[in-house]
Amino acid sequence: MRSLKQPVSPTGRVAVMGYPPLLPVGLKGFTPDGDSWMTMQLVEPFSPPIHEPAHLRLARWRREVPLYRELYQAVPDRAELETKDWLRLPFITRHEMGLNFPHNFLRDGVELSTLLDRAEVELEHTSGTSGERQPLLLGVGWWGLQEGRALQLNRFVADVLEANPTARRAVLASPSCGGGLCNQGQTTARERTDETVLLLSTSRQPWLWSEAEWDRIVSEILEWKPLFLDTDPVYATALARHCLRRGVRFPSVRFVLSSYEFVSGFHRAAVTRALGVPLFNLYGATETGHLLMEDENGILRASTETAWLEIVQPDPAGIGELVVTTMTNEYMPLIRYRIGDLAMRSRMKSDMAWELHGRVRDSLVSADGTRVTTRQVDECLTSATGILHYQCVQDAAGNVMIRYISGDAVFRPEGLADALAGLQRLLGSPRPISARPAEMLLGEASGKFRLTRRAQD
């Protein structure tokens, strides 16, 4: 679980020249549309040189970090990393991150116990969505700084937080322990509160929670008076259903952040309708920090100070696998990390907009073998109205079954029939798509949900 103790108020901005295209800006020999060098001002207290060009930092990491010394033996060790060298760097995954951890990231002569004793690092873990929970080394204070940079990309959010530097948040997501807080099991609100953070959930599977449990959560939000909610979109949708039933809203809440997993159009519609405030997508991972933030106009923008992003193996539509190079976590830098998500980007005037398409492993397959992403399925289905949440499962023969949870009043079966016909065309299926209502849908062991998946996975 990510650390939540740092204040959410954004710190000083980091000046960046240019914008990373398909290849990272700042590598010698690469000249995109304009400025070709990216220089980052590192504000973290644990960072090495205050000003260090990114290409020099990457070259230093490949010499200092044992993991990269081993992986990059076949790549020339130049003082300045060049683009032709970059393209030869192998990708890393969770597998490489876990090999001989933490010694694969600790520099020569450095012991983890020493770093912990000096309060230089926090030992955190990934959520376990993609398998075993992976331990992580995060610099103390790093999480709050990179989160602040991402939130600055939304002017509405940045203005609200600037006016309220000690803003309270209430977190509604899969429970876990970290950052000095724990909300697993039967705990009191006081035990789940630290400075400006209140953790709301005490168990997984929100569709199974009783009305009394939801009343408890609503009561705690009203008493805590948070400025915003920090949510998993499925948990937020279940809250929205309860709020509509009870006729309650939260006067203190100005916006909702949705993270942790893919945000369906159904989730967004339910939350904004019930709570009457905007929902903004904040995308990232515990190991990388926040990478994309939805701005006030609904456009996903990259936090280029925190990481370089690449799209690899794109399909004809430009949708490919997202590869991340983190730039500010000195203790556990990730170079060309395959995060396991699909994305695409397009130029908008002088800037770039991003689209998230869900997990690689959650994609379906059309009749002609083409990949169909979670986002593409969702865009078909959200032409219907009144659905809160769903799961779409494709079996080995290509048959598709959808189970869905509908809202109390606005569901229209005829709208769903049209949406299913559209999905059938997208998949090129000779057989109609089956759909049936459900009282509840269960998540994974990690507490997260999968909107789409293949039955054999």
VENKASUL-V785580 format. One line per field, one symbol per residue. ss: DSSP state (~ for helix, > for strand, _ for the rest). burial: I if it has 16 or more other C-alpha atoms within 10 Angstrom, else O. Layout:
ss=???
burial=???
This chain:
ss=___________________________>__________>>>_________>>>~~~~~~~~~~~_~~~~~~__________>~~~~_____>_~~~~~_____________~~~~~~___>>>>>_________>>>>>__~~~~~~~~~~___~~~~~~~~~_____>>>>____>>__>>__________>>__>>>______~~~__~~~~~~~~~~~~~~___>>>>>~~~~~~~~~~~~~~________>>>>>_____~~~~~~~~~~~__>>>>>>>>___>>>>>>_____>>>____>>>>>>_______>>>>>>>__________>>>>>>>>>>>>__>>>>>>>>>~~~_>>_____>>_~~~~~~~~_____>>>>>>>>_____>>>>>>>______~~~~~~~~~~~~~~~______>>>>______________>>>___
burial=IIIIIIIIIIIOOOOOOIIIIOIIIIIOOOOIOOOIIIIIIIIIOIOOOOOIIIIIIIIIIIIOIIIIIOOIOOIOOOOIIIIOIIOOIOIIOIOOIIOOOIIIIIIOOOOOOOIOOOOIIIIIIIIOIOOOIIIIIIIIIIIIIIIIIIIIIIOIIIOIIIOOOOIIIIIIIIIIOIOOIIIIOOOOIOOIIOOIIIIIIIIIIIIOOOOOOIOOIIOIIOOIIIIIIIIIIIIIIIIIIIIIOOOOIIOOIIIIIIIIIIIIIIIIIIIIOIIOIIIIIIIIIIIIIIIIIIIIOOIIIIIIIIIIIIIIOOOOOOIIIIIIIIIIIIIIIIIIIIIIIIIIIOOOOOOIIIIIIIIIIIIIIIOOOOIIIIIIIIIIIIOIIIIIIIIIIIOOOIIIIIIIIIIOOOIOOOOIIOIIIIIIIIIIIOOOIOIOOOOIIOIOOIIIIIIIIIOOO
